[in-house]
Amino acid sequence: MNVHPTTTEMIEHNFTHHVPVNEAVCRLHADVRKACRKAALDIAFLCPESRERSLALTKLEEAMMWANAAIARNQE
């Protein structure tokens, strides 16, 4: 089976560690984590303990990971 070259390039890019190129990128990652941590604490405080709250926190953690991937994969 042949894999399209752009698919291969995308896989190589997405499955590679992207070291922050400067302190500004490190701060962006930290800002995303801080914002998500605040939202997680708000959800934990405002929502009753339940499956739904657990799912909300899981999805927020997932959003944080995707946001950090966006920063890491698209550095200038």
C-alpha positions as CSV (number, residue, x, y, z in Angstrom):
1,M,0.0,0.0,0.0
2,N,1.4,3.4,-1.0
3,V,1.0,6.4,1.4
4,H,0.6,9.8,-0.2
5,P,3.7,11.9,0.4
6,T,1.8,14.7,2.1
7,T,0.3,12.2,4.4
8,T,3.7,10.9,5.3
9,E,5.0,14.5,5.8
10,M,2.0,15.2,8.1
11,I,2.6,12.0,10.1
12,E,6.3,12.8,10.5
13,H,5.5,16.4,11.6
14,N,2.7,15.4,14.0
15,F,4.6,12.5,15.6
16,T,7.8,14.5,16.3
17,H,8.7,16.2,19.5
18,H,8.7,20.0,18.9
19,V,11.1,21.7,21.3
20,P,10.1,25.3,22.1
21,V,12.2,27.6,20.0
22,N,12.3,30.4,22.5
23,E,11.0,31.6,25.9
24,A,7.9,33.2,24.3
25,V,6.7,29.7,23.2
26,C,7.4,28.4,26.7
27,R,5.2,31.2,28.1
28,L,2.4,30.4,25.6
29,H,2.4,26.8,26.8
30,A,2.3,27.9,30.4
31,D,-0.5,30.4,29.7
32,V,-2.6,27.6,28.1
33,R,-2.0,25.4,31.1
34,K,-2.9,28.2,33.5
35,A,-6.1,29.1,31.7
36,C,-7.2,25.4,31.6
37,R,-6.3,24.9,35.2
38,K,-8.5,27.8,36.2
39,A,-11.4,26.5,34.1
40,A,-10.9,23.0,35.6
41,L,-11.0,24.4,39.2
42,D,-14.1,26.4,38.3
43,I,-15.8,23.3,36.9
44,A,-14.8,21.3,39.9
45,F,-16.2,24.0,42.2
46,L,-19.4,24.7,40.3
47,C,-20.5,21.3,39.1
48,P,-21.7,18.4,41.3
49,E,-19.4,15.4,41.5
50,S,-20.7,13.2,38.6
51,R,-19.9,11.4,35.5
52,E,-20.7,14.6,33.6
53,R,-18.2,16.6,35.6
54,S,-15.5,14.0,35.1
55,L,-16.2,14.1,31.3
56,A,-16.0,17.9,31.3
57,L,-12.6,17.8,33.1
58,T,-11.4,15.1,30.7
59,K,-12.4,17.1,27.7
60,L,-10.8,20.2,29.1
61,E,-7.6,18.3,29.6
62,E,-7.9,17.1,26.0
63,A,-8.5,20.7,24.8
64,M,-5.3,21.8,26.7
65,M,-3.3,19.1,25.0
66,W,-4.6,20.1,21.5
67,A,-4.0,23.8,22.3
68,N,-0.4,23.0,23.3
69,A,0.0,20.8,20.2
70,A,-1.1,23.8,18.1
71,I,1.5,26.0,19.7
72,A,4.3,23.3,19.4
73,R,3.6,22.3,15.9
74,N,3.2,25.8,14.5
75,Q,6.2,27.6,15.9
76,E,7.8,30.3,13.7
